[in-house]
Amino acid sequence: MNILLLLAPFSVMLGLVAVIAFVWTLRSGQYDDVKGAAERILIDEPNPIAPTTDPTAESGPN
Amino acid sequence: MTLDTAIGRDMSAFVRRREDGRDRLDLLVTGARCAGCISKIEGEVSALPGVRSARLNLSTGRLAIEVSAGAIDPGRVIGALAGLGYPATPYDPGAALQQRDREGRKLILALAVAGFGAMNAMMFSVPLWAGLFDQELGPATRTMMMWMSAAVGAPCAIFAGMTFFESAWRSLRAGRANMDVPISVGVILTLAISFSETILNGRDAYFDAAVSLLFLLLIGRWLDHRLKASARSAAGDLLALQAPTVCLVDGAGRERSIPLGDVASGDRIRVRPGDRIPVDAVLEDGEALLDNSLLTGESAPERVARGQLCRAGAVNLAGLLTLRAEAGSEDSTLAEIARLIDAGAQSRSRYVRLADRAAALYVPVVHAAAVLTFAGGWALGLDPREALIRAVAVLIVTCPCALGLAVPAVQIVASARLFRRGVLVKSGAALERLAEVDHVVFDKTGVLTEGRPALIETPRCVVAMAAPLARASNHPMARAVARVAGDGPVATDVIEHAGLGVEGLIDGRRARLGRSAFVGVPTLSGSETELWFGFEDGPKVRLRFSDTPRPDAAQTVAALLARGLTVEILSGDQAGVVEAVARSVGIPVWRSGLLPEDKAEAVDHLAAAGRKVLMVGDGLNDAAALARAHAAIAPGSAIEASQNAADLVLTQDRLMAVVEALDVARSSRRRALENFGFAALYNLVAAPAAMIGLVNPFVAALAMSGSSLVVTLNALRLRAAR
C-alpha cells in the first residue's frame, strides 16, 4: 500500500497540471474565436498566421 | 445608415490609436462563414496599401486591422470587402473593451477548479465509500485518504464557492435571502463537519460532495451568464452597425468626418441625400424635404424651410443640406425620448422572474426543514453530530441545483433556437414576459409595411418612360420607380431640385419628374404619395405610390389571431393610410395620428385594463411605448433607441418571426414550469428521506446531480419541439 503515498500525490499533481494548462489557454485567448480556430486549419497558408490582433483578446496574464 | 451609403463616406474617424501606439481599424463583417471566407478576407485586406495585418474573428465577425500611421482609407477597405461580397461597417471596440468578459472568465475558472476538485477528491473518497477499509485497507490509509481528500477538496470548494458566498453575503446584508444562501450554508456546514470528522478520526467526510455540488451549480451559473453575454454582444453589434459619422464643415469650408458623439452645439454639419440628420439642427441653406417617419410615423415627406428646425432621426430625401447643430447628440429630441424609455424600463424592472418567485418560496422552506431536522433529531435522542449530518444532508439534497438550472437551461436552448431563426433575445426575463402576452400592438410604418414607398398600378410604358430620370435620383420614390423598371439608360444633364424633383435630358428631350407643380400640372390633390412625369412639351402622367404591407404581414396577423391574441395598430400616420393597411392585413382595431406620448399612454391604458401587451415597433415614436409594454420586439431595421428599448430584435426581414418567438417563449415557459414541478417532486421525496437519515450527504449529492441532469435533458427537448 506504500505505493499509494507516491501515486496519490502524483495523480493530484497531474490534475493540477491540467488545471494550470486550462487557465493558460483561457488567458491566452484561445477560446475567443472557437469557430475560427476550427476553420483555420483548412487554410493553405504560405506564411504563418499573424499573431492574434483581436482587440477584445486579453493581452497577457493579468 | 445602410451599408451602401457607408462605402461612399469618409470613415477616417474610425481609425483609432491604441495604447501601444499603433493605429487600428475595427470592422464588423457580415457573411463570413468558413475557412475560405477567412483566407479571402484576410488575404484581400492585408494586400491593401497601408495595412500591416488583418485578423478576422469568425465567432464574432470582427475584423481587426492594424494599419501604418495615417496611410489608410477605411472606405477603401470597406469597398474591397463589399467587392468580395462581405458587407462591412466600422465598429468602435471601445465599448466592447470596457465590458470585457471578466465575469465569464471568473465563472469558467471557478468551474475548472471545481471540476478538478470534484474529480480528485472523489478519487480518495471512492475507497472510503466502497467500504474497502473493513477488508483490505488499514485505518492509517483511511486517515491519509481523508486528509488527501480534505487537502484537495477544501481549497477548491472555497475558491469555487466564492461566487455563491459573495452573493449570499450581499443579499444577507441587504436583509434578504436569495438562493445562494442555502447553497453557501450547505457548503460551509459540509466543509466544517468534514473537517471535524477528519480531525477526530470520525467516519464520514464529504469534501467531494461539497465540490461536486459547486461544480454542478456553476454549470448553471455559467449557462445563465453565457446567455446574457451572447445576447449583449449581439445587441452591441447591431448598434455598432449604425455607428454614424457626421460630416463637419470647418471655417475654411473643408469637410471633415467626426464621430457622432463629438458634435457640439453650433457646429456646421452637412447631410447628403439619403442620410439621416444626426442631431437636432437648424437648416442654414435651401429647402429640405425630410422623411420623419421614424420620428412621427407619418410616412409622407415633410418640407422644411430655411431657419427651421430639422429633428435628429429624420432622413434627408433630396439635395445636399447644410445645417447648424442646435444641440450635441446627448441633448436633443432623442434625449427626450430616451427619458421616456428610462421611465418605461423602470416600470418593467418590477417584473419578478419565475426563478426568483420559486426562490422566495423555496429558501425559507429549506432552511426551516434543515433546522427542524437538527432540532428534532436532537430532541428525539440522536447525538448532535448525527443530527447535524442529517440537517446538512437535507440542505444538500434539496440544493436548488435543479431549480438553478431549470430556467437558464431552458432559456439558453430557446434563445439559441430563436437566434438561428433570426430573432435576438436580449434577456431571459424577456422570454418569460413574452410568454404571458395576450395583446399585440403593431406600429404601421416599417413594421407591418416595408417602410418605403412602392409604385402601384401604373402601366409599364409609363414606368419605362420615366425610368431614365428615376435612375438618376436618390429619392426613395424615384428609386421605387427604378426598381420596377429594372436596368436601362440613365438621363443626362440631371439637375436635382431639392424638394421638387429632378430634371434631365432623355434622348435629347427635356423631362421632369417630381411634384405636380414642378412638372407643370395644375395641382389637383397635392398628395405626397404621387409623382408626376412629363416631357417639357408633352402630356403629363401620374405615378402613384403606397407603402405596401410586408409579404408575410397578413399571415402573421392571422397566426396571432389563431393563437387567441388580440391585435391592434397604433400609428402616427393619417387615418386613411392606416385604415387601408389595417384592412389589407386583417387587423380590426386601429388608431391613427398618435404622438409618441399617446402611444405610450395607450399602452399604459391597456396595461391598466389588465392586458399584457406585446409592442412591435421600429420608430423613435415607438421607443417609449416599447419600453412601457410588457414585452417588446423591434425589427433589425429599427433605430438604435427602439432596439435598446425592445426585448427582442428581429435580425431577418420576416414578420413571422414574431409568431415563432411567441411560440418558443410559450413552450419554454412550459418547460421551465415542468422543471419546477419536477424539482418540487424531487424535493418532496428526497427531503423527508434525508430527514429520517436515509440519505447521507454523499448520496444526497448524487441524487441532486441526477435531478439536475433530468432538468437539463428536459430543456434540450425544446430544441426539437415544434
Interface residues (C-beta under 8 A of the other chain):
Chain A: M1 L4 L5 A8 P9 S11 V12 G15 L16 A18 V19 F22 V23 L26 D32 D33 V34 K35 G36 E39 R40 I41 L42 I43 D44 E45 A50 T52 T53 D54 P55 T56 E58
Chain B: R18 R24 D26 C34 A35 I38 S39 E42 S46 S53 A54 R55 L56 N57 L58 S59 T60 R62 A64 E66 P93 A96 L97 R100 R105 I108 L109 A112 V113 F116 M119 N120 M123 F124 L137 G138 T141 M144 M148 V152
